[in-house]
Amino acid sequence: DILLLHSKICINLNEIDKANSSLEKILKLDSKNYEALKLIYINYLKINNINSAKKHIDKLLSLSENSYELIRDKAFVEYLNKKFSVAEKYIKKAINYNSKEVFGLNILGLIYIEKEHYIEAIKVFEKAISINPKYTDSFNNLGKCYIDLEKLSLAYLNFKKAYKINPNSDLPLMNIANILSLKDKNK
């Protein structure tokens, strides 16, 4: 209990390495500690240690834990590992649990982009936007689809919407600049 409390304090202080050290100690004592497994995989995702996150997610799944977030995050790590068919299987299962969560829908859309199924991806991103019209990533991802389909005007409109929602994000600006460059509007 003390180690778990220490890890939570470290997480709140953004001291992820210290938190993970405490969580690893817990898991040496009890390899099936649900809370420690969940916290550590989330920490590993935060620091982009995808393989360690996957290891702990797989452990949780082997314990018959079937929460939406866990299955969604399994899909996300498989997507990051470029295992798109495996990722698609997991994200569709997660979406069956919760079809209104935009992060999961965006994962599915990104998988469709990788498989060059642009029409399906567009439908998924549009659904995510209808659920949460303030989620910048959906507009950026929709714009990416339109770039790949060489519909630069539609891509530009979606990147502008993303920028309007979150003017502090660099990604919409980079995407807008990319479109302007592709249209030979370098100035």
ChimeraX commands (.cxc) that place a marker at each C-alpha (Angstrom):
marker #1 position 0.00,0.00,0.00 radius 0.5
marker #1 position 2.87,2.39,0.76 radius 0.5
marker #1 position 4.51,1.67,-2.60 radius 0.5
marker #1 position 1.22,2.21,-4.41 radius 0.5
marker #1 position 0.69,5.50,-2.61 radius 0.5
marker #1 position 4.27,6.53,-3.43 radius 0.5
marker #1 position 3.74,5.72,-7.11 radius 0.5
marker #1 position 0.54,7.80,-7.23 radius 0.5
marker #1 position 2.32,10.76,-5.63 radius 0.5
marker #1 position 5.16,10.44,-8.13 radius 0.5
marker #1 position 2.67,10.30,-11.00 radius 0.5
marker #1 position 1.05,13.51,-9.73 radius 0.5
marker #1 position 4.50,15.11,-9.59 radius 0.5
marker #1 position 5.21,13.81,-13.14 radius 0.5
marker #1 position 8.09,11.71,-11.84 radius 0.5
marker #1 position 7.22,8.73,-13.99 radius 0.5
marker #1 position 10.51,6.84,-13.54 radius 0.5
marker #1 position 10.17,6.92,-9.74 radius 0.5
marker #1 position 6.53,5.86,-9.99 radius 0.5
marker #1 position 7.44,2.96,-12.25 radius 0.5
marker #1 position 10.19,1.88,-9.87 radius 0.5
marker #1 position 7.65,1.58,-7.05 radius 0.5
marker #1 position 5.15,-0.15,-9.32 radius 0.5
marker #1 position 7.77,-2.68,-10.48 radius 0.5
marker #1 position 8.51,-3.48,-6.80 radius 0.5
marker #1 position 4.81,-4.13,-6.24 radius 0.5
marker #1 position 4.65,-6.39,-9.29 radius 0.5
marker #1 position 7.67,-8.40,-8.07 radius 0.5
marker #1 position 5.67,-9.14,-4.91 radius 0.5
marker #1 position 2.34,-9.64,-6.68 radius 0.5
marker #1 position 2.57,-10.03,-10.46 radius 0.5
marker #1 position -1.23,-9.89,-10.76 radius 0.5
marker #1 position -1.78,-6.63,-8.90 radius 0.5
marker #1 position -4.43,-5.01,-11.08 radius 0.5
marker #1 position -3.94,-1.43,-9.95 radius 0.5
marker #1 position -0.15,-1.56,-10.31 radius 0.5
marker #1 position -0.41,-3.16,-13.76 radius 0.5
marker #1 position -2.87,-0.52,-14.92 radius 0.5
marker #1 position -0.85,2.41,-13.59 radius 0.5
marker #1 position 2.42,1.15,-15.01 radius 0.5
marker #1 position 1.12,0.52,-18.52 radius 0.5
marker #1 position -0.41,4.00,-18.60 radius 0.5
marker #1 position 2.93,5.44,-17.44 radius 0.5
marker #1 position 4.79,3.56,-20.14 radius 0.5
marker #1 position 2.38,4.95,-22.74 radius 0.5
marker #1 position 3.06,8.47,-21.43 radius 0.5
marker #1 position 6.80,8.07,-22.02 radius 0.5
marker #1 position 6.35,6.20,-25.35 radius 0.5
marker #1 position 7.79,2.94,-24.08 radius 0.5
marker #1 position 5.32,1.01,-26.20 radius 0.5
marker #1 position 6.77,-2.47,-25.73 radius 0.5
marker #1 position 6.69,-2.21,-21.92 radius 0.5
marker #1 position 3.15,-0.85,-22.07 radius 0.5
marker #1 position 2.14,-3.76,-24.31 radius 0.5
marker #1 position 3.68,-6.29,-21.93 radius 0.5
marker #1 position 1.61,-4.97,-19.02 radius 0.5
marker #1 position -1.57,-4.64,-21.09 radius 0.5
marker #1 position -1.17,-8.25,-22.21 radius 0.5
marker #1 position -0.76,-9.30,-18.57 radius 0.5
marker #1 position -4.00,-7.52,-17.65 radius 0.5
marker #1 position -5.82,-9.10,-20.58 radius 0.5
marker #1 position -4.57,-12.53,-19.50 radius 0.5
marker #1 position -6.23,-11.88,-16.15 radius 0.5
marker #1 position -9.55,-11.69,-18.04 radius 0.5
marker #1 position -9.89,-7.94,-17.63 radius 0.5
marker #1 position -12.04,-6.66,-20.47 radius 0.5
marker #1 position -12.50,-2.96,-19.82 radius 0.5
marker #1 position -13.05,-0.62,-22.73 radius 0.5
marker #1 position -9.93,1.42,-21.93 radius 0.5
marker #1 position -7.70,-1.64,-21.73 radius 0.5
marker #1 position -8.88,-3.07,-25.04 radius 0.5
marker #1 position -8.67,0.37,-26.67 radius 0.5
marker #1 position -5.12,0.85,-25.40 radius 0.5
marker #1 position -4.17,-2.63,-26.64 radius 0.5
marker #1 position -5.40,-1.55,-30.06 radius 0.5
marker #1 position -3.38,1.67,-29.77 radius 0.5
marker #1 position -0.10,-0.11,-28.98 radius 0.5
marker #1 position -0.67,-2.57,-31.82 radius 0.5
marker #1 position -1.32,0.40,-34.12 radius 0.5
marker #1 position 1.93,2.03,-32.96 radius 0.5
marker #1 position 3.73,-1.27,-33.61 radius 0.5
marker #1 position 2.28,-1.21,-37.15 radius 0.5
marker #1 position 0.24,-4.37,-36.58 radius 0.5
marker #1 position -2.84,-2.88,-38.19 radius 0.5
marker #1 position -4.96,-6.01,-38.53 radius 0.5
marker #1 position -4.45,-6.91,-34.87 radius 0.5
marker #1 position -5.12,-3.29,-33.88 radius 0.5
marker #1 position -8.32,-3.25,-35.93 radius 0.5
marker #1 position -9.59,-6.40,-34.23 radius 0.5
marker #1 position -9.07,-4.91,-30.77 radius 0.5
marker #1 position -10.41,-1.44,-31.55 radius 0.5
marker #1 position -13.60,-2.86,-33.07 radius 0.5
marker #1 position -14.07,-4.91,-29.90 radius 0.5
marker #1 position -13.51,-1.80,-27.78 radius 0.5
marker #1 position -15.94,0.25,-29.89 radius 0.5
marker #1 position -18.56,-2.45,-29.32 radius 0.5
marker #1 position -18.25,-1.61,-25.61 radius 0.5
marker #1 position -18.30,2.17,-26.16 radius 0.5
marker #1 position -19.11,3.59,-29.58 radius 0.5
marker #1 position -19.11,7.21,-28.40 radius 0.5
marker #1 position -15.48,7.65,-27.28 radius 0.5
marker #1 position -13.60,9.74,-29.83 radius 0.5
marker #1 position -10.07,8.54,-29.04 radius 0.5
marker #1 position -11.07,4.98,-29.90 radius 0.5
marker #1 position -12.84,6.11,-33.06 radius 0.5
marker #1 position -9.74,8.04,-34.10 radius 0.5
marker #1 position -7.61,4.93,-33.66 radius 0.5
marker #1 position -9.97,3.05,-35.98 radius 0.5
marker #1 position -9.81,5.88,-38.50 radius 0.5
marker #1 position -6.01,5.91,-38.40 radius 0.5
marker #1 position -5.97,2.16,-39.01 radius 0.5
marker #1 position -8.21,2.68,-42.03 radius 0.5
marker #1 position -5.82,5.35,-43.33 radius 0.5
marker #1 position -2.89,2.92,-43.02 radius 0.5
marker #1 position -4.92,0.32,-44.94 radius 0.5
marker #1 position -5.80,3.01,-47.53 radius 0.5
marker #1 position -9.53,2.65,-46.78 radius 0.5
marker #1 position -10.10,6.40,-46.93 radius 0.5
marker #1 position -13.88,6.43,-47.29 radius 0.5
marker #1 position -14.26,4.32,-44.12 radius 0.5
marker #1 position -11.74,6.55,-42.33 radius 0.5
marker #1 position -13.65,9.69,-43.31 radius 0.5
marker #1 position -16.90,8.22,-41.99 radius 0.5
marker #1 position -15.23,7.34,-38.68 radius 0.5
marker #1 position -13.66,10.79,-38.23 radius 0.5
marker #1 position -16.95,12.47,-39.12 radius 0.5
marker #1 position -18.69,10.33,-36.49 radius 0.5
marker #1 position -16.05,11.33,-33.93 radius 0.5
marker #1 position -16.58,15.00,-34.83 radius 0.5
marker #1 position -20.35,14.63,-34.45 radius 0.5
marker #1 position -19.76,13.23,-30.95 radius 0.5
marker #1 position -17.18,15.83,-29.93 radius 0.5
marker #1 position -16.81,18.78,-32.30 radius 0.5
marker #1 position -14.01,20.21,-30.13 radius 0.5
marker #1 position -11.64,17.23,-30.52 radius 0.5
marker #1 position -8.83,18.65,-32.65 radius 0.5
marker #1 position -7.32,15.30,-33.62 radius 0.5
marker #1 position -10.46,14.29,-35.51 radius 0.5
marker #1 position -10.18,17.35,-37.77 radius 0.5
marker #1 position -6.43,16.82,-38.28 radius 0.5
marker #1 position -6.99,13.15,-39.14 radius 0.5
marker #1 position -9.86,14.01,-41.49 radius 0.5
marker #1 position -7.57,16.53,-43.17 radius 0.5
marker #1 position -4.93,13.80,-43.56 radius 0.5
marker #1 position -7.49,11.64,-45.37 radius 0.5
marker #1 position -8.22,14.46,-47.78 radius 0.5
marker #1 position -4.51,15.03,-48.44 radius 0.5
marker #1 position -4.11,11.36,-49.29 radius 0.5
marker #1 position -7.14,11.65,-51.61 radius 0.5
marker #1 position -5.57,14.82,-53.12 radius 0.5
marker #1 position -8.51,16.96,-52.04 radius 0.5
marker #1 position -6.40,19.80,-50.76 radius 0.5
marker #1 position -9.21,22.31,-50.28 radius 0.5
marker #1 position -11.10,19.94,-47.98 radius 0.5
marker #1 position -7.89,19.13,-46.12 radius 0.5
marker #1 position -7.19,22.84,-45.68 radius 0.5
marker #1 position -10.70,23.48,-44.28 radius 0.5
marker #1 position -10.33,20.72,-41.69 radius 0.5
marker #1 position -6.88,21.88,-40.60 radius 0.5
marker #1 position -8.26,25.42,-40.22 radius 0.5
marker #1 position -11.07,24.05,-38.02 radius 0.5
marker #1 position -8.50,22.21,-35.90 radius 0.5
marker #1 position -6.49,25.42,-35.55 radius 0.5
marker #1 position -9.58,27.42,-34.59 radius 0.5
marker #1 position -10.37,24.89,-31.82 radius 0.5
marker #1 position -6.81,24.80,-30.51 radius 0.5
marker #1 position -4.66,27.71,-31.71 radius 0.5
marker #1 position -1.89,26.65,-29.29 radius 0.5
marker #1 position -1.28,23.37,-31.11 radius 0.5
marker #1 position 1.53,23.26,-33.65 radius 0.5
marker #1 position 0.09,20.37,-35.67 radius 0.5
marker #1 position -2.75,22.27,-37.38 radius 0.5
marker #1 position -0.33,25.07,-38.29 radius 0.5
marker #1 position 2.16,22.62,-39.78 radius 0.5
marker #1 position -0.66,20.95,-41.72 radius 0.5
marker #1 position -1.93,24.31,-43.01 radius 0.5
marker #1 position 1.61,25.24,-44.06 radius 0.5
marker #1 position 1.95,21.89,-45.83 radius 0.5
marker #1 position -1.25,22.49,-47.80 radius 0.5
marker #1 position -0.18,26.01,-48.76 radius 0.5
marker #1 position 3.16,24.64,-49.89 radius 0.5
marker #1 position 1.45,21.96,-51.99 radius 0.5
marker #1 position -0.66,24.71,-53.58 radius 0.5
marker #1 position 2.54,26.69,-54.34 radius 0.5
marker #1 position 1.51,29.46,-51.94 radius 0.5
marker #1 position 4.84,29.57,-50.18 radius 0.5
marker #1 position 4.60,33.22,-49.10 radius 0.5
marker link #1:1,2 radius 0.2
marker link #1:2,3 radius 0.2
marker link #1:3,4 radius 0.2
marker link #1:4,5 radius 0.2
marker link #1:5,6 radius 0.2
marker link #1:6,7 radius 0.2
marker link #1:7,8 radius 0.2
marker link #1:8,9 radius 0.2
marker link #1:9,10 radius 0.2
marker link #1:10,11 radius 0.2
marker link #1:11,12 radius 0.2
marker link #1:12,13 radius 0.2
marker link #1:13,14 radius 0.2
marker link #1:14,15 radius 0.2
marker link #1:15,16 radius 0.2
marker link #1:16,17 radius 0.2
marker link #1:17,18 radius 0.2
marker link #1:18,19 radius 0.2
marker link #1:19,20 radius 0.2
marker link #1:20,21 radius 0.2
marker link #1:21,22 radius 0.2
marker link #1:22,23 radius 0.2
marker link #1:23,24 radius 0.2
marker link #1:24,25 radius 0.2
marker link #1:25,26 radius 0.2
marker link #1:26,27 radius 0.2
marker link #1:27,28 radius 0.2
marker link #1:28,29 radius 0.2
marker link #1:29,30 radius 0.2
marker link #1:30,31 radius 0.2
marker link #1:31,32 radius 0.2
marker link #1:32,33 radius 0.2
marker link #1:33,34 radius 0.2
marker link #1:34,35 radius 0.2
marker link #1:35,36 radius 0.2
marker link #1:36,37 radius 0.2
marker link #1:37,38 radius 0.2
marker link #1:38,39 radius 0.2
marker link #1:39,40 radius 0.2
marker link #1:40,41 radius 0.2
marker link #1:41,42 radius 0.2
marker link #1:42,43 radius 0.2
marker link #1:43,44 radius 0.2
marker link #1:44,45 radius 0.2
marker link #1:45,46 radius 0.2
marker link #1:46,47 radius 0.2
marker link #1:47,48 radius 0.2
marker link #1:48,49 radius 0.2
marker link #1:49,50 radius 0.2
marker link #1:50,51 radius 0.2
marker link #1:51,52 radius 0.2
marker link #1:52,53 radius 0.2
marker link #1:53,54 radius 0.2
marker link #1:54,55 radius 0.2
marker link #1:55,56 radius 0.2
marker link #1:56,57 radius 0.2
marker link #1:57,58 radius 0.2
marker link #1:58,59 radius 0.2
marker link #1:59,60 radius 0.2
marker link #1:60,61 radius 0.2
marker link #1:61,62 radius 0.2
marker link #1:62,63 radius 0.2
marker link #1:63,64 radius 0.2
marker link #1:64,65 radius 0.2
marker link #1:65,66 radius 0.2
marker link #1:66,67 radius 0.2
marker link #1:67,68 radius 0.2
marker link #1:68,69 radius 0.2
marker link #1:69,70 radius 0.2
marker link #1:70,71 radius 0.2
marker link #1:71,72 radius 0.2
marker link #1:72,73 radius 0.2
marker link #1:73,74 radius 0.2
marker link #1:74,75 radius 0.2
marker link #1:75,76 radius 0.2
marker link #1:76,77 radius 0.2
marker link #1:77,78 radius 0.2
marker link #1:78,79 radius 0.2
marker link #1:79,80 radius 0.2
marker link #1:80,81 radius 0.2
marker link #1:81,82 radius 0.2
marker link #1:82,83 radius 0.2
marker link #1:83,84 radius 0.2
marker link #1:84,85 radius 0.2
marker link #1:85,86 radius 0.2
marker link #1:86,87 radius 0.2
marker link #1:87,88 radius 0.2
marker link #1:88,89 radius 0.2
marker link #1:89,90 radius 0.2
marker link #1:90,91 radius 0.2
marker link #1:91,92 radius 0.2
marker link #1:92,93 radius 0.2
marker link #1:93,94 radius 0.2
marker link #1:94,95 radius 0.2
marker link #1:95,96 radius 0.2
marker link #1:96,97 radius 0.2
marker link #1:97,98 radius 0.2
marker link #1:98,99 radius 0.2
marker link #1:99,100 radius 0.2
marker link #1:100,101 radius 0.2
marker link #1:101,102 radius 0.2
marker link #1:102,103 radius 0.2
marker link #1:103,104 radius 0.2
marker link #1:104,105 radius 0.2
marker link #1:105,106 radius 0.2
marker link #1:106,107 radius 0.2
marker link #1:107,108 radius 0.2
marker link #1:108,109 radius 0.2
marker link #1:109,110 radius 0.2
marker link #1:110,111 radius 0.2
marker link #1:111,112 radius 0.2
marker link #1:112,113 radius 0.2
marker link #1:113,114 radius 0.2
marker link #1:114,115 radius 0.2
marker link #1:115,116 radius 0.2
marker link #1:116,117 radius 0.2
marker link #1:117,118 radius 0.2
marker link #1:118,119 radius 0.2
marker link #1:119,120 radius 0.2
marker link #1:120,121 radius 0.2
marker link #1:121,122 radius 0.2
marker link #1:122,123 radius 0.2
marker link #1:123,124 radius 0.2
marker link #1:124,125 radius 0.2
marker link #1:125,126 radius 0.2
marker link #1:126,127 radius 0.2
marker link #1:127,128 radius 0.2
marker link #1:128,129 radius 0.2
marker link #1:129,130 radius 0.2
marker link #1:130,131 radius 0.2
marker link #1:131,132 radius 0.2
marker link #1:132,133 radius 0.2
marker link #1:133,134 radius 0.2
marker link #1:134,135 radius 0.2
marker link #1:135,136 radius 0.2
marker link #1:136,137 radius 0.2
marker link #1:137,138 radius 0.2
marker link #1:138,139 radius 0.2
marker link #1:139,140 radius 0.2
marker link #1:140,141 radius 0.2
marker link #1:141,142 radius 0.2
marker link #1:142,143 radius 0.2
marker link #1:143,144 radius 0.2
marker link #1:144,145 radius 0.2
marker link #1:145,146 radius 0.2
marker link #1:146,147 radius 0.2
marker link #1:147,148 radius 0.2
marker link #1:148,149 radius 0.2
marker link #1:149,150 radius 0.2
marker link #1:150,151 radius 0.2
marker link #1:151,152 radius 0.2
marker link #1:152,153 radius 0.2
marker link #1:153,154 radius 0.2
marker link #1:154,155 radius 0.2
marker link #1:155,156 radius 0.2
marker link #1:156,157 radius 0.2
marker link #1:157,158 radius 0.2
marker link #1:158,159 radius 0.2
marker link #1:159,160 radius 0.2
marker link #1:160,161 radius 0.2
marker link #1:161,162 radius 0.2
marker link #1:162,163 radius 0.2
marker link #1:163,164 radius 0.2
marker link #1:164,165 radius 0.2
marker link #1:165,166 radius 0.2
marker link #1:166,167 radius 0.2
marker link #1:167,168 radius 0.2
marker link #1:168,169 radius 0.2
marker link #1:169,170 radius 0.2
marker link #1:170,171 radius 0.2
marker link #1:171,172 radius 0.2
marker link #1:172,173 radius 0.2
marker link #1:173,174 radius 0.2
marker link #1:174,175 radius 0.2
marker link #1:175,176 radius 0.2
marker link #1:176,177 radius 0.2
marker link #1:177,178 radius 0.2
marker link #1:178,179 radius 0.2
marker link #1:179,180 radius 0.2
marker link #1:180,181 radius 0.2
marker link #1:181,182 radius 0.2
marker link #1:182,183 radius 0.2
marker link #1:183,184 radius 0.2
marker link #1:184,185 radius 0.2
marker link #1:185,186 radius 0.2
marker link #1:186,187 radius 0.2
view
